[in-house]
Amino acid sequence: FDTVVLSAPQLSVTKILAFGDSLTAGVVSQQYIDAIRLALETQNSYPIKLQARLAQAYRTQTISVVNEGLSGEKASEAASRLQSALSTHDPDVVLLMEGTNDLGTPGVSVSATVSSMETLVGLIESAGADAILATVPPIRPYGEGENAALVDPYNTNLRSLATRRGVSLVDVHTVVKNGNCSASSNVSTPCVGQDNIHLTREGYALVAEAFFDRIVTLYDSPVAAPTVGLSGRGSVSRMLRKD
């Protein structure tokens, strides 16, 4: 019998920029004694978890995921920082998740925030990179300083924006809302932390996995096996993808 050695799986992109606010930076919400603790845990951010996942799957490539998350940032204020990040890192792909802070600003409308996001998508495309847009995670109604009622209409508009601009979208909201995360009893959306806004460590892991799945779907290169001759049967050509 013939032995066919296949090449290692490959991604067609290697430079990924994760851009957003504290939900990208990796601010984790936890209950600490009688208070709620917010801590920037970069090692638990979704970009770091995503890079580890990609490194495990694509061992012959060096794939970088740069974390450009900035706590407190609004989509309406992000354009200049995004331009700087695009110039500095020259990414192939930008993962864009912004808008949560805009929704918590009095007088800011969903349409204005979506317009800001479209501006950011345009900057990414003008830089020659692909944009992967993300919906924002759920906010519990009692989240301080945020307007939970605006999250669903905002995400609906983001989905429409992705369709209209022809960019890929990762539905982070659905992933987090339906996530199987450990939490105390009687807590809705257990992947959202005790401050009702930021995610738990498990929540960020789910977001990383969602982005990983989309990146693999979009950019994984098929591994082609050489044509194998079979006596009396002509030949068989197989195309194998990584699992």
Secondary structure, 3 states (H helix, E strand, C coil): CCCCCCCCCEECCCEEEEEECHHHHCEEEEEECCEEEEEECHHHCHHHHHHHHHHHHCCCCCCEEEEEECCCCCHHHCHHHHHHHHHHHCCCEEEEECCHHHHCCCCCCHHHHHHHHHHHHHHHHHCCCEEEEECCCCCCCCCCCCCHHHHHHHHHHHHHHHHHHCCEEECHHHHHHCCCCCCCCCCCCCCECCCCCCECHHHHHHHHHHHHHHHHHHHEECEECCCEEECCCEEECCEECCC
